[in-house]
Amino acid sequence: MGWAKFAFANPPQNYNPNFWYEVTNADDYIPGVDDPEDFDDTLRYAIEEISGPRNIKVLVNGTITLKSQLSMDDQSYVKITGEYATGIGPTIIGDEFRIKDCNNIVLRYMRFRSRENATHHCARSLLILGEDEGCNDVIVDHCSIGASRDDNISVYGKLCRVTVQNCIIGGGMIGFSRAGIGSGSTSAHVHERLTYCRNLITNTSDRQLLFFGPGRVDFFNNIVSINKSAMQLGAETGTYGPQINIIKNHFRTANAFTRGAYFEDPIRAKVVASPIGPGNQELPVSSNGFSIHLNGNLYRKYNVVEQTYEDPYENQWDLTYDLNNHEGHEDPPPGEANFPTDFQKVGAWDMPSDTILNAVDVEAHVLANAGCQLPTSQPTWDDYDSILVESAMIDDGSKPNRVFPDTEPDNDGFPGTPALTYPAHNATGVSTSVTLSWIQSDETDDYEVFLDTNIFPTTSIGVTSNTQIQASNLQANTLYRWRIVARDSCENTSGTQSREFTTE
């Protein structure tokens, strides 16, 4: 469906639709370390070592644990599917799966869950990235995308004709995990044609979808449930936000009030009068007039006082919320300011001809069909998706459940502070060649160690992923001070206070 429905419509002559490269081995290897020829039946080999148009049949039942990011770069006309597996099918964990600057790519019946030990701190479970040449004609169908440290799915950059459909997108590994980025970046361009349809987007502690690129987006027949904020619109290029159809979706509020979440209407933006500049998240009125079309959406807003759901809004524009009015609210205010009607487009943007269900029928269809249920005689979800679906199924008068982790100090997305252990503070008689030691901190990729005679040490003596480092050739009978900065791969840091010692 959607803008990418014609992917593979005109394949090159060297594409053989009847030839399948089979992946039967769940192992992975490290490029540049292991010999790829020893792993010619693995998914990494099929993606990174085989070239040209091809079909990849993933027959693995169970997890494929990546040892590093798996990236398909600058390739065209490749289908990857797990639909022919005879059991539960494949689940890719351990690191990010990326599609970069590719054309005519189809992913079907796959599960992408990078989990907490990905090599890159902000790894997505699935990243579709247009960076240089751009990413065009990509379909993600009947997949499960979740369990990431950051965005479960990111569709980002220079894009044209991308469809994400019939998927379950949700859950997270840390407290601020998110469902995904719909579009964005300052490299995004007006040729975007993105379709999100018939997905269950659920169970994230923070926000879910962002649409910050300047192109066309169609968002229809999705269930959006259990979140702190559902959808945000903006203009990351500084001027133009999306030209977007939001049609016949089923939005719900979260069971998150007791955890400090703020119940708000599902479509938010921070509205400004005129462009501010690239890299911001505001939506300027002056350059985005008549850009947002809303029609037929159902919003079930939970009333925390009455402990029940309010009647759906009759006016579709009431689903919008100007984020400028968000500041300072800890409890739901009596009313919320809608977007200015300058943004409102009465008729829909032109879009591909697809069957669009009424919002009241979306719940039953999506909960029955979304996700990686292999087309066997008895299709079923795995345990992870079953929990997400069960948590999203609610009866009148009850609140949906959420199953993602709460934000705690050890899973808040930032490095903890290491504890310095040796030398002890104010120690004397320390060797002029000493091993500095500390206790490992959570969510940390490496440590930068600073040591000199200043009150606040600024001389770096090295970076290490270990919990000790050697300091040599120190001056005798000298007072030294040292400190450590814990870092992650997203450039977040946490620093210790300085401690001092005197050499012998």
Secondary structure, DSSP 8 states (H G I E B T S, - for coil): -GGGTTTTSS--TT--TT-EEEE-B-----BTTB-GGGGTTBHHIIIII--SSEEEEE---EEEE-SS-EEEES-EEEEEE-TT-SSS-EEEESS-EEEES-EEEEEES-EEE--TT-SSTT--SEEEEEEEEEEEEEEEES-EEEEESSEEEEEEEEEEEEEEES-EEEEESSTT-EEEEEE--TT--TT-EEEEES-EEE--SSEEEEE-SSSEEEEES-EEES-SEEEEE--TTSS---EEEEES-EEE--S-GGGT-----SEEEEEESS---TT--EEESTT-TT-EEEES-EEE-EETTTTEE----SSGGGGEEEGGG-TT-SS--S------GGGB-SS-----------HHHHHHHHHHH-S---SSSS----HHHHHHHHHH---TT------S----GGGSSS----EEEES-TTEEEE-SSEEEEEE--TT-SEEEEEEESSSS---EEEEESSSEEEE-S--TT-EEEEEEEEE-TTS-EEE---EEEEE-
